Amino acid sequence: MKKLMLLVTALGLVVFLSGCSLIPGIFGNKSESVKNKEITLVLAFGEKTGTYTGQLVKGLPQGNGVFTVSDEDEIAWTYEGEWEQGHFQGKGETVWEDGFVQEGTYQDDYLTGEGKEYLDGNLLYEGNFDKSQYDRHGILYNYYGDVIYEGDFVLGFYNETAAQRKARLDPFKAQTSEISYAEIVDNAKNETGKKVKMTGRVFQVYENYENQQYFCDFIMDMNDDPNQMVQVYYRLNVDEAPLVEGQMVTVWGTVEYLYTFTSDGGQEYTIPNVEAWSVE
């Protein structure tokens, strides 16, 4: 009888300990609430050090929390949302200091599934993401809310046939006009959203991250005049070759705003920015 009682007691203790191991804060699985705690996380896109406010389990963000990264090597950004074992997992939002925002469903630190992107409060994209890149169906807007493209994407690239591209671009091209460089600068200053056609020479093509080859942003000398610089934002189709420096091109796009940058020689320039719908 005594042996039986000891066996029952031992089994009860095992069950109790097993249950306790699942409860935060008991036997090493401790949960704590922290505020602005400096922490280093190994995320899918790299190791990041920042400050964290929220719940920690075994020293890692879990549940809901806010993580802010601010260092001189990149634009400061903040992720606020759901976490699982130190990774973005579930509903969340990432806000960059320059006004760029991503929101939606995260998986293993990347926006995956339905989501949206904004710039300065303006909706830029809504649709499906795969590892934070546009993929499958989505809608891309310009700075003024006009639909640039609605259809399929392949990891950031437009995915449309020649016929689909023509049907999309011909109506837009018909709305554009060729105006002087001074008028383009004035439209950029006042952010009018003017639809324009420009011809010039590609002066510089921006270098992209390896996983962002769909971007083909560049600076062009309008009318082949180095005193008439325009910055152009452009996204490639899946079968479209990137532009090269020195190439003569015609751009159809929307004038957005004035962009200021400092050259390698230390000289500051302020030039108009144009969101290109087509570059040929």
N, C-alpha and C positions, 0 to 999 in steps of 0.2 A: 504493500500500500504506500509506504514511504517512497519507494522507487518510482511508483506511478505519479505521485504528487510532484516529485522532483522533475520528472519528464515533462509533465504538463506545464510546470513553472518555466522550464527552459524553453519550451516551444512558445509560450506566451511572451517571453523576453525577446526571442528572435523576431516575432511578429511586431512587437512594439518598436524594436530598434529599426526594423525595415521601414515601418511607417514613419518614424522620426527622420530617417534619412531623406525623405521626400519633403519635409517641412523646412522652409527657409529659416536659417538661423540656428539649426540644431546639427551638432556633430560635423562641423566644417562647411556646411552649405549655408553660410551666413549671408544674410541680406542686410544692407545698410543704405541709408539715404545720405547723399553727399551734395554739397553745393560748391560749384566752381573749383572742383578738385582737379589738379593737373594729372593727366593720365596719358599713356602712350598705348595706342591700339594698332594692331596689325590687321589692316583692312584689305579687301581684295585688290584695291588699286594702290596699295603701299602703306608703309608705316607712318602714322600721323600722331603728333603730340599736340594736345590741346587741353581745354578745361571742360569738365563734365558736371552736369547737374542732373540728379535723378537717382534711380536705384542701381546698386551694384550687388551682384551675386558672385561670390568667389573672385572679387576684384574686377569683374567685367560688367559693363552696362547690360541691364536686363529689364524688360518691361518698357516704360516710357522714360525718355530723357533727352537732354540737350547737350550737344558736343560742338565746341567752337574751336576752329583751327586758325591761328593768326601768326604767320611768320613772314619774313622778308622775301622768301622764295616764291610765294604765291599769293593770290588774292584771298583775303580772309573770307571764311565761309562757316556756316552753322547748319548742322543737321538737327532737326527736332522731330521726334517720332518714336516709333516702336523699335525695340532692340531684342536680340536673342544671342546670348553668349558673346557679347562684344561686337556684334555686327548689326548693320541696318537690316531690319527684317519686319516687313509689314507696312502700315501706312506711315508716311513721313513727308517732310519737306526740307529741301536744302536751299539756303539763301546765301548768295555771294555778295560781297561788299559793293560790287559794281552794279547791283540792281538786278542781276540774273537770278531766276528762281526755278527750281524743279520741284514738282510735287506728284505724289501718286503712291504706287505700291513698290516697295523695295524687296529685293531678294539678294542675299549675300553682298550687301553694300551697294548694289546697282539698282537703278530704276528699271523695273522689269514688269511688263504688263501695261495696264492703262495708266496714263499720266499726262501732265501738262508742263509747259515751260512758259515763263514770262520774262519780260525785260522792262524795267521801270513801270511795272503794273500792267503792261500791254501783253495780251496773250499772243505768243509766237507759234505754239504748236500744241495740238491735242490729238492723242491717239495712242498707238501701241509702242512700247519700248522693249529693247532687248539689250541688257547690260548698258543702260543709259543712252542707247542709240536708237534713232527712229527705225522701226522695223515693222513690216506689214502695213496695215492701213493707218493713215494719219492725215491731218490737215495742217499745212504750214501757212502762217500769216506773215505779212510784213508789219512794219512798225506802226502802221495806221489801220490795221485790222482787215486789209484786203487779203483774200485768199490767193496766195501764190500758187499753191499746188494742193490738190486733194487726190489721194490715190495710194498706191503701194510704195513702200520704201524697202531697201535691202541694206541693213546695217548702216543707215545714214544716207545712202545714195537714193536719188529718185529712181523709180523703176517703171518707166513708161516707154511705149513704142514710139517710133517716129511719127506715126499718125496721131497718137494721143498728144504728143508734144506739140505738133502743129495746131491741133484743135484748141489746145490750152493757150498757146502763145499768140496766135494770129489776132484774136480780139484785143489782147493787151497792146501789141505793137501798134495797132490802129489808133490807140488812144495817146501814143507818145508824140512828142514834138522835139525838134532839134533847136536848142536855145544856146545862148552864149555861155562861156564859162562864168562870167560875172553874174549872170542870172541864176546859174546853178548854185553858186556860192550864196546868193541872196535867199534862194529857196531853202537851202540847207540851214541857214541861220534862222529862218522863220519856221522851219519844219512844216513845209506845206504839203509834202507828199506828192510833189509834181512828178508826172510820168514823162521820162525823157529818153531820147536816143542819142548816144555819144559814140564817136569814133576816135581811136587813139592807139598808142603803143604801150604795151605792158612794160612797166618800168621795174617792178619788183613783185615776185610771187611769195606770199608768206609761207614759211615752213610750218607744217602741221605735225601734231603728235601722230605716232604710227597708226593709232586706231581711229584717226579722223581724216583719212585721205579723201573723203567726200567733200571737204572744204577746199575751195580753190580761190581764196581771197587774195586780192592783189592791189597794187597801186598802178594807175595808168597815167600817161601824159596825154591829156585830151588834145586832139588836133596835132598830136606828135610834138607838143610844146611842153618842155620841162617846167615852165612857169604855170602850167595849168594842171596840177596834180589832183587826181580824184581817187579816193579809196573805194574799192568795189568789193562787196560781199557776194559770193557766188557758191552754189551747191551743185555738184556734178550729177549727171545721170550715170547709171551703171556702166554704160558703154561709151562714155564720153572721156576723151583724153584731157589730162590736165593742161593748163596754159603754160607757156614758157616765156621767159623774159625776152623782150625784143619783138614779140609777136604783135602784129597789127590786128585789132579787134573792133567789133561793133557791139555796144552794150545797150540793151533795153532794160530800164529799171526805174526804181522809185527813189527820188532824192529824200534822204532821211534827216541827217543832222550834220553839224560840224564836228570834225575829229581832230584832236590836237596830239601831236607826237614829237619826240625829240630824236633827231637823226644820230647816227654813230659819231658824227662830227660835232655833236652838241648843239646843233641848230634846231630851234623849235618851229614847227610848221602847224598851221591850222588849215585843213582841207575838207571839202565836202565828202560825205559818205553816201554811196548809192547802193541800194539793195537790188542786185541784178536778177531779172527773171530769165534772161537769155544772154549768152555771150557767144558770138559767132565770128 
